[in-house]
Amino acid sequence: MKWCTNCQTNRESRYERYSSGSDWQCWYCDGSLAETRTISNNTISCGSRHRVYSSETRYCQHSGCFTQVSGDITYGNYCSSHSSQRGGLDWGYSYSSSGSICQAEDCSRRTSSSGETYCEVCKPIQVLNRKVENKTSIRPVKDTVEFTTWWNNNLATVVNGDGYFTIWLLVYDKNSEKEIKEFPSSSSDYNLSSAKNQASTLRTNLNGNNPVLYIHPKADSYASFGEIVESYVEKIKLPAETVYEPSYYYRTLKNPDSHIKPLDIIKIEKRQFFGYQHVGIYLGNERVCHIAGSKTDGKGIRICSWNEFENDHGDWAGNMYRYRVLVPFKHYKLIASQIARAESSKWREGDYCLANQNCEHATNMLVYGINFSEQAEEKPNLVSQFAKYKGVNNGKSSINLSSEVNQTNNQLYQDNNWRAQQVEQTVRNNILPKQSWL
């Protein structure tokens, strides 16, 4: 027989409602069997944080204490060191007998006093919920959990709704145009506890190698390139300065490290080449990875200085734009190793094609995992005149993101040399530490 500590005092009156057998289950939460999970060798917790244990073996209810205890469970289960908390309804907290029932939607704990609205567990969660409602467009907010990943230390999942609950991801970046970005997930549920469990799974998945695949609503369906990157990639016009020379003028960006982060995509207009934009990946420390070269030595992946990138092709640089991924398509370590291999192997050298294998194709493959060029799509008649191979964008008009990322990863090789380590370190140095943002 299994039950959670919140149910233990009502064990006799609700005895027939508990599940028997070897399964760890809790009936208390929502009138149905709640899924449980192991949180230590001796303790199991259900989705609403109720402690579940067997009638044969019981452990102290105090948070972090797993001393085996015995006695009448009507008075709670605490070891001698934590006996002052006997009578509480939840492990790790003590409650006054005069307290009222917590008003949080899926909680039945008691508050510390009759004048309190929420118990000690729910109080900080409710404070966070109100902050989210004040700083975002999401409401009503039922649950907020802050968390960190390898790519951002300032994230939160939010569950909102009233009877039907949806899950959101909040991303904070003080250097972005809008500091807090809101991303709706495709997950939803009529049950609040289930929605919270889905939010927990999302937090785990967002720490994986391809975070965007777990939040993007069209990750597993076909969509245009614009639909895929819209909302998930931030475009900013860089504050380039105009420099006038006797016979011409051009634009240049001084101190690019102040405006661009490692692995941001950079596009520079080439005003003398049909309005075409040259595209590269910023690596930090005024270094750029891009396709460069000439007909004689062959166009291929090179890593050069910022000044060389600005003046590539001997063309006059026009407006400059920065494209920053808000939810990564790929792990930065994978991108770094693929850039290192592309450089060492001079990838694309002798195999450049404006319509199917241009600088934008290469950049998008490395950063997004998508073999596609918007410029080729927008100017098919122009680029086809210079095409080495027939067709444009290899015949693709729509993209299945999940399949595309897997396919391009199989096409790109890796090299964990000094260049990869250098890029990795630069990326890590630019990840914002945890902030007080909510």
C-alpha positions, 0 to 999 in steps of 0.5 A: 500500500502506498500513499503520500504524506499529505494523505497520511492523516486521512488514511483510514477515511480514504483507505479504499481510494489508494492503489494497492500493489507494487506501484508507487502512486498517490491519489491525493493530487487531483482525484486520479492516480498521479505519476511518481518519480524517484528523488532519492534512494529511499523517497519517491515524490508525486507530481505535486511534490507529495512524499510517497512511501510504503506502510512497511518502511517510513522515513523522516519527513524533514527535507533532506533527512532520510532517517527511518522512523516508526510510530503512529502516522496520524502524528506525522513521521519525523525523527527525534531531531525533527520531532518539533515539526510533527503534525505538518502536512508536508515534509520540510515545513512546519505549520500552525494548527490555526492556519488555513488551506493554501489557495494555490490551485493544486495545493492542500497544505496549510498556511503558517497562520490564518491570515496567510493566503499561501503556504510556505511552499507556494508563497515564493512561486506566487511571487514569481507568477505575479512578476511574470504577469507584470513583465510579460503578456502571459496571464493568468500565470499558474506556475513559474520555474527559473532554470539554467542551461548550457546556453543561457543562465536566465530562463523560466518555464511558465504554465498559464491558463484557467481550466486549459493550461499552456506552457511557455518559455521565457528567455532573458538577454539584457543585450537583446532589443527586447530583454525578455522573449516569450516562446509558446510551446506546443504542449498543453493540458487540461490538468495543471499537475500534468502541465507542470510535468510537461514543463519539467520535461521541457526544461530537461530537453532544452539542455540538450544538443538541439534546444529549438526542436523542443520548443518550435511549433513547426519542428516536425512539419514542413515550413518555409525558412522564414517561418522557421527562423522568425521569432527564434532569430533576432535581426539587428541593424548594426551602427556602422559608420560611413567613411568618405574617400575621394572617389567612393564611400563605404561603411565600417563597424568599429569595435565589433565585439561591443555589438556582436556575440560569438556565433552571431551571423553577420550580413553585409550589403555589397552595393556594387554586386546587385544588392547581394549580401555577404554572410559570415559567422562572427567568432569573437575577437574581431575574427569571422568565418566565411567563404572567401577566395577567388577564381584562381585559388578557389572559394572556400571556408576561411577565418579572417579579420573583421576588416578583411570580412568587411572588404571581401571581394574588394567591394564597397560595404553597405549596411550591416546586420546581426542575426542572433539565435535566441534558442539554439538550433545546435550545441555551440561545441558542435558548431565549433568543431564543425567550423574547425573542420571546415577551415582545416579542410577548406570546405567548399573550395572548388565547389562554390555555387551561387544558387546552391552552395554559396556563403549563406548556405554554408553559414546557415548549415553551420549555425542552424543546421539548415542548408538554405539561402534566402537570397537565392530564394529571393533572386532565383533568376539572377543566381541561376545565371551564375549557378554551377549546378541546376536549380536553386537551394537544391530544389527545396522550397520548404523544410522539415527542421528536425530532419534537416538538422540531422541531415546536415550534421551527417554532411558536416565533419568535426575536428576538435583541434585548437581552433574548436577549443578557441571558439568554444572558450570565446562562446563560454566567456560571452554567456551571461551569468545568472541575473535578477531578471524577474 
